[in-house]
Amino acid sequence: MINNLLNRRSHRAFLNEKINIEDLNLIKKITLQAPTAGNTTLYSIIEIESQEIKNKLSILCDNQEMIKRAPHVWIFLADFHRWLKYFEYSETEQKTNSTIRKVALGDLHLAMQDAIIAAQTATIAIDELGYGSCYVGDIIENYEELQSLLNLPAHAVPATMLIFGKPKKKLNTPLVRPDEKYIFFTDAYKEQTKTEIEETFSKHEDNARNNNALPFDNKGSIADQFYLRKFSSKFMKEMNRSTKVFIERWCNEK
Ligand SMILES: Cc1cc2nc3c(=O)[nH]c(=O)nc-3n(C[C@H](O)[C@H](O)[C@H](O)COP(=O)(O)O)c2cc1C
């Protein structure tokens, strides 16, 4: 277990077969054991079986072909819809002689935490059983199309997506990460110096430079690379637009 956690990698290429049903059921059981806020299970998971939907997701998520070919695709939703329906069926409003307030940003934050903790629990179970997975953050793009594709109510919104299966080749060489001292602070936020911030990503930078992968003729920094490839990218612009739409719908629809 510890060894698997220390050597875990994301996997994007899978054999064209499903994992066995016993293991799949075990992954579901372990996922449901994830901690959840007040034990309220503020999430749902949509398992995508339809190849047609996988193809559409592949386009909606920044044209990532790996989604089409993934044997298992799970979409994790931050879900308050279930509780709103339960209030209604339980006639909670009448019984408490109150008006049920609108669902708000704190509710969203909590439900997102639940959904993502469930996803990470699934990731660990998948890896522990010898399979491989990869998150797809781009599931928060193109909300309107996703909403109609999956019939999402206003209070069940995308948190993240996992693809998984039997890896073509199990990867076990971890990628570089920052040193602990740059990520763990004691008692309060620690403003970092220029040198400390540069050192935080120095291993990433060495790797990229060795692979001739940095911008400005390999003379740029990881900051320049992140800015050009991600922060100012079209897909990040779309993520920010789409997220705004589903948050506004979450906060405004009853
Ligand atoms: C929130 C999140 C979103 C991600 N989205 C994608 C994605 O859309 N496509 C992809 O190929 N990998 C995606 N990844 C995988 C990361 O690229 C990967 O975790 C990172 O490069 C580190 O590699 P490792 O997981 O092998 O250590 C995502 C990971 C996270 C945590």
The ligand as an SDF file (V2000), in Angstrom:
LIG
                    3D

 31 33  0  0  0  0  0  0  0  0999 V2000
   -7.5200   17.9100  -10.9670 C   0  0  0  0  0  0  0  0  0  0  0  0
   -6.7340   17.1590  -12.0070 C   0  0  0  0  0  0  0  0  0  0  0  0
   -7.0590   17.2790  -13.3370 C   0  0  0  0  0  0  0  0  0  0  0  0
   -6.3600   16.5630  -14.3160 C   0  0  0  0  0  0  0  0  0  0  0  0
   -6.7650   16.6270  -15.6110 N   0  0  0  0  0  0  0  0  0  0  0  0
   -6.0960   15.9180  -16.5540 C   0  0  0  0  0  0  0  0  0  0  0  0
   -6.5380   15.9300  -17.9060 C   0  0  0  0  0  0  0  0  0  0  0  0
   -7.5410   16.5630  -18.2620 O   0  0  0  0  0  0  0  0  0  0  0  0
   -5.8290   15.2070  -18.8020 N   0  0  0  0  0  0  0  0  0  0  0  0
   -4.7240   14.4740  -18.4510 C   0  0  0  0  0  0  0  0  0  0  0  0
   -4.1240   13.8270  -19.3270 O   0  0  0  0  0  0  0  0  0  0  0  0
   -4.2850   14.4200  -17.1680 N   0  0  0  0  0  0  0  0  0  0  0  0
   -4.9540   15.1230  -16.2080 C   0  0  0  0  0  0  0  0  0  0  0  0
   -4.5540   15.0530  -14.8920 N   0  0  0  0  0  0  0  0  0  0  0  0
   -3.3930   14.2270  -14.5230 C   0  0  0  0  0  0  0  0  0  0  0  0
   -2.2020   15.1200  -14.2250 C   0  0  0  0  0  0  0  0  0  0  0  0
   -1.7030   15.6420  -15.4220 O   0  0  0  0  0  0  0  0  0  0  0  0
   -1.1330   14.3030  -13.4640 C   0  0  0  0  0  0  0  0  0  0  0  0
   -1.6620   13.9410  -12.2120 O   0  0  0  0  0  0  0  0  0  0  0  0
    0.1400   15.1020  -13.2690 C   0  0  0  0  0  0  0  0  0  0  0  0
    0.7790   15.3610  -14.4870 O   0  0  0  0  0  0  0  0  0  0  0  0
    1.1270   14.3570  -12.3600 C   0  0  0  0  0  0  0  0  0  0  0  0
    1.4070   13.0860  -12.9010 O   0  0  0  0  0  0  0  0  0  0  0  0
    1.1890   11.7680  -12.0270 P   0  0  0  0  0  0  0  0  0  0  0  0
   -0.2780   11.7050  -11.6500 O   0  0  0  0  0  0  0  0  0  0  0  0
    1.6120   10.6300  -12.9270 O   0  0  0  0  0  0  0  0  0  0  0  0
    2.0480   11.9080  -10.8110 O   0  0  0  0  0  0  0  0  0  0  0  0
   -5.2490   15.7410  -13.9200 C   0  0  0  0  0  0  0  0  0  0  0  0
   -4.9500   15.6100  -12.5640 C   0  0  0  0  0  0  0  0  0  0  0  0
   -5.6770   16.2950  -11.6170 C   0  0  0  0  0  0  0  0  0  0  0  0
   -5.3460   16.0890  -10.1550 C   0  0  0  0  0  0  0  0  0  0  0  0
  1  2  1  0
  2  3  1  0
  2 30  2  0
  3  4  2  0
  4  5  1  0
  4 28  1  0
  5  6  2  0
  6  7  1  0
  6 13  1  0
  7  8  2  0
  7  9  1  0
  9 10  1  0
 10 11  2  0
 10 12  1  0
 12 13  2  0
 13 14  1  0
 14 15  1  0
 14 28  1  0
 15 16  1  0
 16 17  1  0
 16 18  1  0
 18 19  1  0
 18 20  1  0
 20 21  1  0
 20 22  1  0
 22 23  1  0
 23 24  1  0
 24 25  2  0
 24 26  1  0
 24 27  1  0
 28 29  2  0
 29 30  1  0
 30 31  1  0
M  END
$$$$
